[in-house]
Amino acid sequence: MATEMLQTRTIRTDGLTQQVLEGGYEGGDAPLVLLIHGFPELGISWRAQVAALAEAGFHAVAPDMRGYGGTDRPGRTEDHTILHLVGDMVDLVRALGRSTCVVVGHDWGAPVAWHCALMRPDMFTAVAGLSVPFQPRRAKGPPTPAMEALSKRSGRGELYMNQFQAPDTHRMFEADVATALRKGFYAYDGATPTERQSTGFIAPGHDFISEVAEDATLPPWMSEDHFAEYVAAFTGSGFKGPLDWYRCLDLNWSLTAFLQGQKIHQPAMFMVGERDPVRHYAGQHEVGLKDWLTDLRSQTVVPAAGHWLQQERPDIVNPALLDFVKSVHTGYFGE
């Protein structure tokens, strides 16, 4: 299915109105695949995957997540916890008239997908994560103090997730949306030279945006028209909601004690770019994934790729994702 054949619509769920990018057969028994974006992205970041899945016979849906783009934006920070985000996906599956689906997540969407699988294994029958591996709940305490300690040990400055805890951090993104997005995409892209990529640590006197070179360009895969879609969406919706996800990190920890030690038993897959800067601070969680994902069917490092994996390398992501979702729906495809 060509990308121009996809549709965008809004769906009213129990909790909020969600805008989705959608492709494939509606209202029938075509298996549902839900694709969850991260920061600072939108449902359109999955355009190539929605098209490929729809062409293969799946019903593929990529929502703008809570606080992003065309989806509702709750005003309170505490309305962006992992419980809200998983609940939104449960509501969306139900609103689509389905009871089960495969869930796929990238960047922040990956932890949401992992938690969908943890909390509702009856609904989310298989899970795939891109760029951010499953990270079990830390028994020793909430994450932001641990990240502060990691920052001190690194000697490279403050981890950006700690900087994002400040209640007004979103304003630096909103001051010049195009520059903020251009620098963010550039700093985490696989085509960016190593010495110009972000490490995730912010040097004293800098912030997430000023840390990146002023001559940062759009990644090779990002057309001006595609970039304009992001700029228009974030100009309208702002960055408070997306950064509220980060501000709920410690609250998430306090709300999920019931998940301590729990493993994911559904079929799972994980992919990460070889040059993804997130591996500087989350890469240690790639080791031992099989201890937590008991049916891990594949774990792939994509050569030379950066963080924006599904947009940088759809030639690798699409076949791998199709193989995975077909493997858990062999009855439907007669295999």
C-alpha positions in Angstrom: 0.0 0.0 0.0 1.4 3.4 -1.0 1.8 5.9 1.9 -0.6 8.2 0.2 -3.4 5.6 0.6 -3.2 5.8 4.4 -5.8 7.8 6.3 -5.7 10.0 9.4 -8.8 10.2 11.6 -9.7 10.9 15.2 -11.2 8.3 17.5 -13.0 9.0 20.8 -11.9 6.6 23.5 -13.0 6.5 27.2 -10.2 8.8 28.2 -9.6 11.2 25.3 -9.8 11.9 21.6 -6.8 10.3 19.8 -5.6 11.1 16.3 -4.3 8.1 14.4 -2.6 7.2 11.2 -4.2 4.1 9.8 -3.9 1.5 7.1 -5.4 -1.9 6.3 -8.7 -3.5 6.6 -11.1 -2.1 9.2 -14.0 -3.8 10.9 -12.9 -7.4 10.0 -10.6 -9.9 11.4 -7.3 -8.6 10.0 -4.8 -8.7 12.9 -4.3 -5.4 14.6 -0.8 -3.9 15.0 -0.5 -0.8 17.2 2.6 1.3 16.7 3.6 3.8 19.5 6.0 6.7 18.8 8.5 8.4 21.1 9.9 11.9 21.7 9.8 14.1 19.8 7.8 12.2 17.2 4.2 11.5 16.1 2.1 8.8 14.5 3.5 9.8 11.1 7.0 8.5 12.2 5.5 5.1 11.5 4.2 5.9 8.0 6.5 3.4 6.2 5.6 0.6 8.6 1.9 1.3 8.5 2.0 1.1 4.7 4.0 -2.1 4.8 1.8 -3.8 7.4 -1.4 -2.8 5.6 0.0 -4.1 2.3 0.7 -7.5 4.0 -2.8 -7.8 5.3 -2.7 -6.3 8.8 -4.7 -3.5 10.3 -2.0 -1.0 11.3 -2.7 2.0 13.6 -0.2 4.6 14.8 -1.7 7.1 17.2 -0.4 10.5 18.2 0.1 9.8 21.9 -1.3 11.7 24.8 0.0 15.3 24.8 1.2 15.1 21.2 -0.1 16.4 17.8 -3.7 15.9 17.1 -4.5 13.9 20.3 -5.8 15.6 23.5 -3.4 17.3 25.8 -4.3 17.0 29.5 -3.0 20.0 31.4 -1.8 18.2 34.6 1.7 16.7 34.7 0.5 13.8 36.8 -1.9 12.8 34.0 1.0 11.5 31.9 2.0 8.4 33.9 2.7 5.0 32.5 -0.7 3.9 33.8 -2.4 6.6 31.7 -0.3 5.7 28.6 -1.0 2.0 28.8 -4.7 2.8 29.5 -4.9 4.9 26.4 -3.7 2.0 24.3 -6.1 -0.4 25.9 -8.9 2.1 25.2 -7.8 2.5 21.6 -7.8 -1.2 21.0 -11.3 -1.4 22.3 -12.4 1.6 20.3 -11.1 -0.1 17.2 -13.4 -3.0 18.0 -10.7 -5.5 18.9 -9.7 -7.5 21.9 -6.1 -8.3 21.0 -3.2 -6.8 19.1 0.6 -6.8 18.6 2.1 -3.7 20.1 5.3 -2.0 18.8 7.1 0.9 20.4 10.0 3.2 19.6 12.0 5.4 22.0 9.5 6.4 24.8 7.0 4.3 22.9 9.0 1.2 23.7 8.6 1.4 27.5 4.9 2.0 26.9 4.8 -1.1 24.7 6.7 -3.2 27.2 4.3 -2.1 29.9 1.3 -2.9 27.8 2.7 -6.4 27.6 3.4 -6.5 31.3 0.0 -5.2 32.4 -2.4 -6.6 29.9 -0.9 -9.8 28.4 -4.4 -10.9 27.5 -4.8 -8.0 25.1 -1.2 -7.4 23.9 -0.3 -10.8 22.7 3.1 -9.9 21.3 5.5 -7.0 21.7 8.3 -5.4 19.8 10.6 -2.6 21.0 12.9 -0.4 19.0 15.9 1.6 20.4 14.9 1.3 24.1 15.2 -2.2 25.6 13.0 -3.5 28.3 14.2 -2.1 31.7 12.8 -3.9 34.8 11.7 -1.8 37.7 14.7 -0.8 39.8 14.2 -2.3 43.3 16.6 0.1 44.9 14.6 3.3 44.3 13.2 5.7 41.8 15.1 6.5 38.6 16.0 10.2 38.7 18.4 9.9 41.7 20.0 7.0 40.0 20.4 9.0 36.8 21.9 11.9 38.8 24.5 9.4 40.2 25.2 8.2 36.7 25.7 11.8 35.5 28.3 12.4 38.3 30.1 9.1 37.5 30.3 9.9 33.8 32.0 13.3 34.3 30.3 14.4 31.1 27.6 16.6 32.6 23.9 16.2 33.4 21.8 13.5 31.8 19.1 15.3 29.7 16.3 13.4 31.4 17.2 15.0 34.7 17.3 18.4 33.0 13.8 17.7 31.7 12.4 17.5 35.3 12.4 21.3 35.5 8.8 22.5 35.2 9.5 25.1 32.5 12.0 23.1 30.3 9.4 22.8 27.5 9.7 26.5 26.9 13.2 26.2 25.4 11.7 23.9 22.8 8.8 26.2 22.1 10.9 29.3 21.7 12.0 28.0 18.2 10.3 24.8 17.3 12.0 24.2 14.0 15.5 24.7 15.4 14.7 22.4 18.4 13.4 19.6 16.2 16.2 20.0 13.6 18.9 19.8 16.3 17.2 16.9 18.0 16.9 14.8 14.9 20.4 15.6 13.9 22.0 14.8 17.2 20.6 11.3 17.4 20.8 10.3 13.7 23.0 7.5 12.4 24.5 9.7 9.6 25.8 12.3 12.0 29.5 12.1 12.7 30.3 10.5 16.1 31.9 13.7 17.5 28.7 15.7 16.7 26.2 13.2 18.0 24.6 13.6 21.4 25.8 11.4 24.2 22.7 12.2 26.3 24.8 14.2 28.8 24.6 18.0 28.8 27.7 19.9 29.6 27.5 22.6 32.3 26.1 25.9 30.9 24.2 24.1 28.1 20.9 22.6 27.5 19.5 19.9 25.2 19.3 22.4 22.3 22.3 24.6 22.8 24.5 21.4 23.2 24.0 20.7 19.5 25.9 22.6 16.7 24.1 25.5 15.2 24.8 24.2 11.6 22.9 20.9 12.3 21.1 19.8 9.2 18.1 17.6 8.6 18.9 13.8 8.5 19.2 12.3 5.0 15.9 10.5 5.4 14.0 13.6 6.5 12.5 15.6 3.6 11.6 19.3 4.0 7.9 18.4 3.6 8.1 15.7 6.3 9.9 18.0 8.6 7.2 20.7 8.1 4.6 18.2 9.3 6.5 17.9 12.6 7.0 21.7 13.0 3.4 22.4 12.4 2.2 19.7 14.8 4.5 20.8 17.7 3.9 24.5 17.0 0.3 23.7 17.7 0.5 21.3 20.5 3.7 22.5 22.3 6.1 20.4 24.3 4.7 20.5 27.8 2.8 17.2 27.4 5.7 15.3 25.9 8.1 16.5 28.7 5.5 15.7 31.3 6.1 12.0 30.4 9.7 12.5 31.7 8.5 14.4 34.7 6.4 11.3 35.7 9.4 9.0 35.8 9.6 8.8 39.6 5.8 8.8 39.9 5.8 5.8 37.5 8.2 4.0 39.8 6.0 4.6 42.8 2.9 3.4 40.9 4.4 0.1 39.6 5.5 -1.8 42.7 3.1 -4.5 41.7 5.3 -5.2 38.6 8.5 -5.7 40.6 10.2 -8.8 39.2 7.6 -9.5 36.6 8.7 -10.9 33.2 7.2 -10.7 29.7 6.2 -14.1 28.4 4.6 -13.1 25.1 6.6 -13.4 21.9 9.0 -10.4 21.7 11.6 -8.8 19.5 14.1 -5.9 19.9 16.0 -3.8 17.4 18.5 -1.0 18.0 20.8 1.1 15.8 24.5 0.4 16.1 25.1 4.1 16.5 22.1 5.0 18.6 23.3 7.5 21.3 20.7 6.0 23.7 23.1 3.1 24.0 25.4 5.4 26.0 23.0 5.3 29.0 20.5 2.5 28.3 22.6 0.0 26.4 23.5 -2.0 29.5 19.9 -3.2 29.5 20.4 -4.9 26.1 22.4 -7.5 28.0 20.3 -10.1 29.7 17.1 -9.3 27.8 16.4 -13.0 27.5 16.2 -13.1 31.3 13.2 -10.8 31.2 11.7 -11.5 27.8 11.2 -15.3 28.0 10.1 -15.7 24.4 12.6 -13.2 22.8 12.5 -14.2 19.1 15.1 -11.8 17.8 17.5 -9.2 19.1 19.1 -7.2 16.3 21.7 -4.4 16.1 21.3 -2.5 12.8 24.7 -1.5 11.4 25.4 2.2 11.1 21.9 3.1 12.1 21.1 5.8 14.7 18.1 6.4 17.0 15.3 7.1 14.5 15.4 3.5 13.4 12.1 2.9 11.6 12.6 6.1 9.7 16.3 5.7 9.0 16.2 2.1 7.9 12.7 0.9 6.9 14.5 -1.4 4.5 15.6 -3.4 7.5 12.9 -2.7 10.1 9.9 -3.5 7.8 10.9 -7.0 6.8 11.9 -7.8 10.4 8.7 -6.5 11.8 6.6 -8.3 9.2 8.4 -11.6 9.9 7.7 -11.2 13.6 4.0 -10.3 13.3 3.4 -13.0 10.8 5.1 -15.5 13.1 2.5 -14.8 15.8 -0.4 -15.0 13.4 0.4 -18.1 11.5 -3.2 -19.3 11.7 -4.5 -16.2 10.0 -2.1 -16.4 7.1 -2.4 -20.2 6.7 1.2 -20.9 7.4 
